[in-house]
């Protein structure tokens, strides 16, 4: 298998994994309301609009 094909497959797998994680957490950076990003290890992002 060509290295480029392998890297493209990994990239597609990563995008699919992020999509599934976003679906599980029902998180969207553009959503209004109570949906917030999962907070991991006390790391907090911006909370204002």
C-alpha positions as CSV (number, residue, x, y, z in Angstrom):
1,X,0.0,0.0,0.0
2,X,1.2,3.5,-0.9
3,X,2.2,5.7,2.1
4,X,-0.2,8.5,0.8
5,X,-3.1,6.1,0.7
6,X,-2.3,5.0,4.2
7,X,-2.1,8.6,5.6
8,X,-5.4,9.5,3.8
9,X,-7.0,6.5,5.4
10,X,-5.8,7.6,8.9
11,X,-7.0,11.1,8.2
12,X,-10.5,9.8,7.2
13,X,-10.5,7.6,10.3
14,X,-9.7,10.6,12.5
15,X,-12.4,12.7,11.0
16,X,-15.0,9.9,11.4
17,X,-13.9,9.4,15.1
18,X,-14.3,13.1,15.8
19,X,-17.7,13.1,14.2
20,X,-18.8,10.1,16.3
21,X,-17.4,11.7,19.5
22,X,-19.3,14.9,18.7
23,X,-22.5,12.9,18.2
24,X,-22.0,11.1,21.5
25,X,-21.5,14.3,23.4
26,X,-24.1,16.2,21.4
27,X,-21.5,19.0,21.1
28,X,-21.3,21.7,18.5
29,X,-19.2,24.8,18.7
30,X,-21.9,26.7,16.9
31,X,-24.9,25.5,18.9
32,X,-26.8,27.9,21.2
33,X,-28.1,26.9,24.6
34,X,-26.9,24.5,27.1
35,X,-24.6,22.3,25.0
36,X,-21.1,22.7,26.3
37,X,-17.8,21.0,25.5
38,X,-16.8,18.1,27.8
39,X,-14.4,19.4,30.4
40,X,-11.4,17.2,30.8
41,X,-8.9,17.5,33.7
42,X,-10.0,20.9,34.8
43,X,-9.2,22.6,31.5
44,X,-11.9,25.2,30.8
45,X,-12.5,27.0,27.5
46,X,-14.2,30.3,26.9
47,X,-17.6,30.6,28.5
48,X,-18.7,33.9,26.9
49,X,-20.3,34.6,23.5
